[in-house]
C-alpha cells in the first residue's frame, strides 16, 4: 500500500518524533520525582544514554517506545511501506538495547525498562501501579525490572 502523504511530508513528520522527553518518559519523571526520587537525565557517559539515571542507587530506567524498540504488543505494527528498511532499523535498535543493557550490568548498574504499552493503549496498567513497582525496584536490590502492558 503506498504512503498516504508525499515523501517530503513524511520526512517532516518523522523528523518531529523525539528521542528525549517523550510522553512515557515525562510521566515516569513526574511520578517518580513526586515520590522523592531524584535522578539525572540522559547520561551521555553511560551506554545507551538511559532516560533516568539514579546514581546513588546504581540504577537506570529506560522508557522504551513499543514501535521503535520492536516490542511484541498491540502498539507495534511493522510498516507496510519500505519493510526492509524498517526491519533493519528496528533490529538495529534491539541490538543496541541488548548491548547497552549488558554493558550497564557489567559496570554494576541495575537496569529497568518500562514499555510504552504499560502507560498507554488498551493494555495500560494503572499509573500508580507502574510507579509503585518502579519505586519498589529502585529502593530495593533486584538487578532488573521490566514493566509491560497487561
N, C-alpha and C positions, 0 to 999 in steps of 0.2 A: 504494500500500500504506500503510495507516495506521501510525502510530508504535506501537511495542510498549509504550510507557510513557505515562503521562498527562503533560500539559503542565507541571505543577509539577515532576515528577520530571526531565523532560528539561531544564527550565530549570536545576535544581540541578546536573545532570550537566554541562551546557555551561558553567556559571559556574565549575566546578572546573578547566577547562582553562587552563593557564598560558600566558602570553606570554613569560615570562622563566624562566630556569633549567630549561629543558626537557631531557629526556634527551639528545637530539643535541647541544645546546649544552654540557651538562656533560661529555660525552665529549670534545668538542673542547677545552674549557677544561683538563681534567685532562691530556690528552695533550700539548697544546702547552706547558703550564706545566712538565711533567716534562722537556720538551726545552729548558728555559731561556728560553722566550719569555714576556715579560711584557706585560700588556695592561690596559686599562680595560674596565669592563663598562657596556653600555647608555648610552653617552654621549648625554645629552639635548640637548647643544649641537650635535649633528650630525644631518643629515637621516636619517630612518628609524630613529634610535636603534640603531645597529649593535650586535650581540651582543658582539663583541670588537673593541676598538679598539687598534691598535698605533701610538701617536703617533710614536715615533722612526722608524718605517718608513713613515709616512704610508699605512697600510693598515688596512682594516676587513674583518671577516668576519661574514657573516650565516649562521646555521644555520636554513635555511628548512624548515618542515614542508610535506610534499608536499600534504596536504589544504588547508591554509589558504592556500597560495600557488598552487594550481591547477596543480601540476606534472604533466606528461604521463608518468605512470608507473603501476605497478600499485598503489601506495598511495593513489592518488586515484580516488575514485568520487563522482560528483555524487549527493547525497542525493535520494531519490525523493519525500520529503515537502518541501513548500514549495520547489520547484525555482526559482521566480522569485527568492525571497529569497536562496537560496544562490548562484545565478548572479551576481546583483548584488554580493553580499558578496565573492565570490572575485575578480570582475572589478575591484572597487574595490581590493582588496589588491594585485592585479597592477599597477594604475595607480600606486599609492603606491610599490611596489617600483621601477618604472621611473623615476619622478620622483626618488626618493631616490638611486638609482644615478647618474642624470645630474647631480644637484646635488653629490654627493660627488666625482664625476670632475671636474666643473667647478672645484671647490675644490682640486683637486690630490691627491685621495685615490685610492689603488688599492682596488678593490672585489672581494672574493671571496665566493662563495656555495657553501656545502656543503649539498646537499639531503639530506633525511632518508633517502631511498632508498639513499644511499651508505653509510649507517650501520646500516640495519635492513631487514628483509624479504628476499625471495628474490634481489634484485639487489644486496645489500650487497657492498661491497668489503672486503678485509681492512683492519682498523683501522690497522695500521702503514702500509699503502699510502696511506690517506687522510691520516694525519698527516705522512708523508714529503712528500706533494705540497703540503700546506699549508705546512710548514716551508720547503721549497724555494722556494715562491712568496713567502713572507714575507721570506726572506733575499735574494731576487733582485730584479729590477726590472720584471717583467712587469706590465702595467697591470690585468689582470683574471684572475680564476680562477673556474671553475665545476666543481664535482665532483658528478657524478650517479651513480646506481647503474649497474651493468654492463648 
